[in-house]
Amino acid sequence: MGENKECNSMVDNCEEVPTKEVIEFRPPLYKQRYFFVKNLVQQHKPKKVADLGFGDATLIWMLKYHHCIEHLVGVDTYAGSTSQWEISNLSPSVGDYLVPRDLDLTITLYRGSAVQKDSRLVGFDLMTCIELIEHLDSEDLAKFPEVVFGYYSPRIIIISTPNSEFNPLFPASTFRHLDHKFEWNRMQFQTWASDVANLYNYSVEFTGVGSPPAGAEHVGYCTQIGVFQKNEAKATESCISTPEEHVYETVFTTAYPSLQEKKNLLLVLSAEVLRASNSMRLRFIVDPKKKVNGRLVPEDSCVPRYGLIVTDAQRAQIESSPKPYCVGKKFYVPLERLITFPKVNRLVDSVERLRSLLSEALKLNRDQSALQVDLHDHYSRTMLSY
């Protein structure tokens, strides 16, 4: 957990009180909460993630870099018109178009309450409620379990909330935020969470972030966390279709380019194929060759000496594949060799798929068994003149 030290600042956004030494968390407490979520995402690889009470969307921004996630949703009562920060940080960048993701990603922000039912959030893999429940009044808190656990019924739910037992360590003994309706001690939170878990057939484990200073270990973590996981029987029941209810207002949505789109896959695949064939072509030009059945073929394996990062097993696979060859002024690389290059093989898993895609973008030989390129270009002619 984060390192603590005494200094004149307050946890999160509380008012500074210079008259008493207080605790500073390193990393800051909000980051520790977000890192906790990130670690669970890395562990469970959810495809659909919703953050209830997304605030400034920092957690959503952090989670968009996890390539397992395909749908990322935020819901907040105070979500207004999209800020410039959200537009610039949640929208695809130039780099996202140059290097598309393997899987699709859509990010959507809604204006709405965590105690409203919207069928677009049903059946998610992970739902996070970071420092949310303490902002709910008693009426909304009573509705919260039925909506989140009963209706949305995600596979995993993370709920964090302040631990009131930690509060005496701060200069002010009042609530940590003016909008908090309550702050629970560990027994109160664990009793509530256990009752909810039992009612909706979830298991729950308790932990936290923000370790107390030496000598105050008895108060527990500054932020207490419950991690709820749906039991298998409940997971099966949730497959029943839910009538559509769209009550949330969309305030922002964007989609990231991915290799699931054919045009993006063609661009990336063509670039990798041309890079591999060009490295073999330059090697072919300078290496000894022999004539076999009217073709010029390399005497050695024609594996690029530079720029190819492969394991010994991958190199052996390339070397054992059909060699490139030359007929006249044309250079040919068999598709069976191209697919042995790791970066090409990651994009397509069969020669048939490789042939189908390349036939739309690049020149193949007559029987479509090999890529065809010019043996010499301006670069190779210049290189050979030295």
C-alpha positions in Angstrom: 0.0 0.0 0.0 1.0 3.6 -0.3 3.5 5.2 2.0 2.2 7.7 4.5 3.9 10.7 5.9 2.8 13.6 8.2 2.4 17.0 6.5 0.0 20.0 6.3 -2.5 18.7 3.8 -5.7 16.8 3.8 -6.8 13.5 2.2 -8.4 14.0 -1.3 -10.1 17.4 -1.5 -10.6 18.3 2.2 -9.7 21.7 3.4 -6.1 22.3 4.6 -5.8 22.7 8.4 -2.3 24.2 9.2 -2.7 23.9 12.9 -2.3 20.1 13.1 -0.1 17.6 11.4 -2.1 15.3 9.2 -1.6 12.3 6.9 -0.5 12.4 3.2 -0.9 9.3 1.2 1.7 8.3 -1.4 0.4 7.6 -4.0 -2.6 9.9 -3.3 -5.6 8.0 -2.0 -7.7 8.5 -5.1 -4.9 6.9 -7.2 -4.7 4.0 -4.8 -8.4 3.4 -5.3 -8.0 3.5 -9.1 -4.9 1.3 -9.1 -6.9 -1.2 -7.1 -9.5 -1.3 -9.9 -6.9 -1.6 -12.5 -5.3 -4.6 -10.8 -8.7 -6.3 -10.7 -9.2 -5.6 -14.4 -5.8 -7.1 -15.2 -6.7 -10.1 -13.2 -10.2 -10.8 -14.5 -10.0 -9.3 -18.0 -13.6 -8.0 -18.2 -15.0 -7.0 -21.6 -17.7 -4.7 -20.4 -17.0 -2.2 -17.6 -19.3 0.4 -16.1 -18.2 3.1 -13.6 -21.1 4.5 -11.5 -20.4 8.0 -10.4 -17.5 8.6 -12.8 -16.8 12.2 -11.7 -14.1 13.7 -13.8 -13.8 10.4 -15.8 -10.2 9.8 -14.7 -10.8 6.1 -13.9 -12.4 5.6 -17.3 -9.4 7.3 -19.0 -7.1 4.9 -17.1 -9.1 1.8 -18.0 -9.3 2.6 -21.7 -5.7 1.3 -22.0 -6.7 -2.2 -21.0 -7.2 -3.9 -24.4 -9.5 -6.6 -22.9 -12.2 -4.0 -22.4 -14.6 -3.5 -25.4 -17.3 -1.5 -23.8 -16.5 1.2 -21.2 -19.4 3.2 -19.7 -19.7 5.9 -17.1 -22.8 7.1 -15.3 -23.0 10.2 -13.2 -25.9 12.4 -12.0 -23.8 15.6 -12.6 -22.6 14.7 -16.0 -23.1 17.8 -18.2 -21.9 18.8 -21.5 -18.6 17.1 -22.4 -15.6 18.9 -21.2 -12.5 19.6 -23.3 -10.6 17.2 -21.0 -13.0 14.4 -21.7 -13.0 15.0 -25.5 -9.3 15.1 -25.7 -8.5 12.2 -23.3 -11.3 9.8 -24.1 -11.4 10.2 -27.8 -9.1 8.3 -30.1 -5.7 9.9 -30.8 -3.6 9.9 -34.0 -1.7 7.0 -32.5 -4.8 4.9 -32.1 -5.4 5.2 -35.8 -1.8 4.4 -36.7 -1.8 1.3 -34.3 -5.4 0.1 -34.0 -6.5 -2.0 -31.1 -7.0 -5.7 -31.6 -10.6 -5.5 -30.3 -13.3 -2.8 -30.6 -13.7 -0.2 -27.8 -16.6 2.1 -27.4 -16.7 4.7 -24.5 -20.1 6.1 -23.5 -20.9 8.6 -20.7 -24.4 8.9 -19.5 -26.2 11.5 -17.3 -28.3 9.5 -14.8 -28.5 8.1 -11.3 -27.1 4.8 -10.0 -30.5 4.0 -8.6 -32.2 4.4 -12.0 -32.7 1.3 -14.2 -31.3 1.4 -17.7 -31.2 -1.8 -19.7 -28.1 -0.8 -21.5 -26.1 -1.6 -18.3 -27.5 -5.0 -17.7 -25.1 -8.0 -17.7 -21.7 -6.1 -17.5 -18.6 -8.0 -16.4 -17.5 -5.4 -13.9 -19.2 -2.4 -12.3 -17.4 0.0 -10.0 -18.9 2.3 -7.4 -15.8 4.2 -6.1 -16.7 6.6 -3.3 -20.4 6.6 -4.4 -22.7 5.1 -1.8 -21.9 7.7 0.9 -23.4 10.4 -1.4 -26.8 8.6 -1.4 -29.6 9.6 0.9 -31.4 6.9 2.8 -34.1 6.5 0.2 -31.6 6.1 -2.7 -29.4 3.8 -0.6 -32.4 1.5 -0.1 -32.9 1.4 -3.8 -29.2 0.9 -4.7 -28.9 -2.9 -4.0 -32.0 -3.8 -6.0 -30.9 -1.8 -9.0 -27.2 -2.6 -9.1 -27.1 -6.2 -7.7 -30.6 -7.3 -8.7 -31.3 -5.5 -12.0 -27.8 -4.8 -13.5 -26.4 -8.0 -12.0 -22.8 -7.6 -13.1 -20.3 -10.5 -12.6 -18.1 -8.4 -10.3 -18.9 -5.2 -8.3 -16.4 -3.1 -6.5 -17.7 -0.7 -3.9 -15.4 1.7 -1.9 -16.4 4.0 0.8 -14.7 6.0 3.6 -13.8 4.1 6.8 -15.0 6.4 9.6 -12.7 4.8 12.1 -9.8 6.5 10.3 -11.4 10.0 10.6 -9.9 10.9 14.1 -6.5 10.8 12.5 -7.5 13.9 10.5 -7.6 17.4 11.9 -11.3 17.7 11.5 -13.5 14.9 12.9 -16.4 15.7 10.6 -17.3 14.0 7.3 -14.6 14.1 4.7 -16.9 15.8 2.1 -19.8 18.2 2.5 -22.0 16.0 0.3 -21.5 12.8 2.3 -24.8 11.6 3.9 -23.0 9.1 6.1 -19.6 7.5 6.7 -19.6 3.9 8.1 -17.1 2.1 10.3 -15.9 -1.3 9.2 -18.6 -3.2 11.0 -21.4 -1.1 9.5 -20.1 -1.5 6.0 -19.4 -5.2 6.3 -22.8 -5.9 7.8 -24.6 -4.0 5.0 -22.4 -5.5 2.3 -22.8 -9.1 3.6 -26.6 -8.7 3.8 -26.7 -7.4 0.2 -24.4 -10.2 -1.0 -26.6 -12.9 0.6 -29.8 -11.4 -0.7 -28.6 -11.3 -4.3 -26.4 -14.4 -4.3 -23.0 -12.8 -4.4 -19.9 -13.5 -2.4 -18.0 -10.6 -0.9 -14.4 -10.0 0.2 -13.2 -7.0 2.2 -10.0 -5.1 1.8 -9.0 -1.4 1.5 -6.4 1.2 0.5 -4.7 3.9 2.5 -2.7 2.3 5.2 -2.8 3.9 8.7 0.4 5.3 10.2 2.5 3.3 12.6 0.8 2.9 15.9 -2.7 3.3 14.5 -3.1 0.0 12.7 -6.2 -0.7 14.7 -8.3 1.8 12.7 -7.9 -0.1 9.4 -7.6 1.3 5.9 -8.6 4.9 5.2 -10.8 3.6 2.3 -12.7 0.3 2.8 -13.5 -1.8 -0.2 -15.9 -4.7 -0.8 -15.3 -6.9 -3.9 -18.5 -8.8 -4.8 -18.5 -11.7 -7.2 -21.7 -13.3 -8.5 -22.2 -16.9 -7.7 -22.4 -19.3 -10.7 -26.1 -20.2 -10.2 -27.0 -16.5 -10.3 -24.9 -16.0 -13.4 -26.9 -18.6 -15.2 -30.2 -17.0 -14.2 -29.2 -13.5 -15.4 -29.2 -14.8 -19.0 -32.9 -14.1 -19.1 -33.7 -11.2 -21.4 -34.5 -7.8 -19.9 -37.1 -5.4 -21.4 -35.4 -2.3 -22.8 -35.5 0.7 -20.5 -33.4 3.7 -21.7 -33.6 6.4 -19.1 -30.0 7.7 -19.1 -29.1 10.6 -21.4 -26.0 10.1 -23.5 -23.6 13.1 -23.1 -20.5 11.6 -24.9 -19.7 8.5 -27.0 -16.8 7.5 -29.1 -15.5 4.4 -30.9 -11.9 3.4 -31.3 -10.4 2.0 -34.5 -9.6 -1.7 -34.3 -8.4 -4.7 -36.3 -11.9 -6.0 -36.2 -12.6 -3.5 -39.0 -11.4 -4.9 -42.3 -10.0 -1.7 -43.6 -7.8 -1.3 -40.5 -6.7 -5.0 -40.6 -5.8 -4.6 -44.3 -3.6 -1.6 -43.7 -1.7 -3.1 -40.8 -1.4 -6.5 -42.4 -0.1 -4.9 -45.7 2.4 -2.9 -43.8 3.8 -5.9 -41.9 3.9 -8.1 -45.1 5.7 -5.4 -47.1 8.2 -4.9 -44.2 8.9 -8.6 -44.1 9.2 -9.0 -47.8 11.4 -5.9 -48.2 13.9 -7.2 -45.6 14.0 -10.5 -47.5 14.3 -8.8 -50.8 17.3 -6.7 -49.7 19.0 -9.8 -48.3 18.3 -11.7 -51.6 19.9 -8.9 -53.7 23.3 -9.1 -51.9 23.4 -12.9 -51.1 24.6 -15.7 -53.4 21.9 -17.2 -55.6 21.4 -20.1 -57.9 19.1 -21.0 -60.7 16.5 -23.7 -60.1 13.8 -24.5 -62.7 14.0 -21.0 -64.2 14.0 -19.3 -60.9 16.7 -17.5 -59.0 16.7 -18.8 -55.4 18.9 -17.9 -52.5 21.6 -20.4 -51.5 21.0 -19.7 -47.8 17.8 -19.3 -45.8 17.3 -15.7 -46.8 16.2 -14.7 -43.2 16.8 -11.0 -42.5 20.0 -10.4 -40.5 18.7 -7.2 -38.9 15.5 -5.8 -37.5 13.8 -9.2 -37.0 13.2 -10.0 -33.3 12.3 -13.7 -33.0 12.9 -16.7 -30.8 15.1 -19.5 -32.0 12.1 -21.6 -32.6 10.4 -18.9 -34.7 13.6 -18.4 -36.7 13.8 -22.1 -37.4 10.2 -22.1 -38.6 11.0 -19.2 -41.0 14.1 -21.0 -42.3 12.2 -24.2 -42.9 9.4 -22.5 -44.9 9.5 -22.1 -48.8 12.2 -19.7 -49.9 11.6 -16.5 -51.8 12.6 -16.4 -55.4 13.1 -14.2 -58.4 11.9 -14.4 -62.0 13.1 -11.6 -64.3 12.7 -8.3 -62.5 10.1 -9.6 -60.0 10.6 -10.9 -56.5 8.2 -13.4 -55.0 7.7 -14.3 -51.4 5.6 -17.5 -50.8 2.6 -16.8 -48.5 3.7 -19.9 -46.5 6.8 -18.0 -45.6 5.1 -14.7 -44.8 2.8 -16.3 -42.3 5.7 -17.7 -40.3 6.7 -14.1 -39.4 5.3 -13.5 -35.9 3.8 -10.1 -36.5 2.0 -11.4 -39.6 0.9 -14.6 -37.9 -0.6 -12.5 -35.0 -2.9 -10.8 -37.5 -4.0 -13.8 -39.5 -4.0 -17.5 -38.5 -4.0 -19.3 -41.9 -2.5 -19.0 -45.4 -6.0 -19.0 -46.8 -7.0 -15.9 -44.7 -3.7 -14.2 -45.6 -4.3 -14.9 -49.3 -7.9 -13.6 -49.1 -6.9 -10.3 -47.6 -3.7 -9.7 -49.6 -5.5 -10.3 -52.9 -7.5 -7.2 -52.2 -4.6 -4.9 -51.3 -1.3 -6.2 -52.9 -0.1 -8.0 -56.0 0.0 -11.8 -55.9 1.4 -14.2 -58.5 -0.8 -16.0 -60.9 -1.8 -18.9 -58.6 -1.9 -16.5 -55.6 0.7 -18.5 -53.7 3.2 -15.7 -53.3 3.5 -12.0 -52.9 4.9 -10.2 -56.0 7.0 -7.0 -55.7 9.7 -5.4 -57.9 13.2 -6.8 -57.2 14.8 -3.4 -57.4 13.6 0.0 -56.2 15.3 3.4 -55.8 16.7 2.4 -52.4 18.2 -0.9 -53.4 19.7 0.6 -56.6 21.3 3.3 -54.5 22.6 0.8 -51.9 24.2 -1.4 -54.6 25.9 1.6 -56.2 28.2 2.1 -53.2 
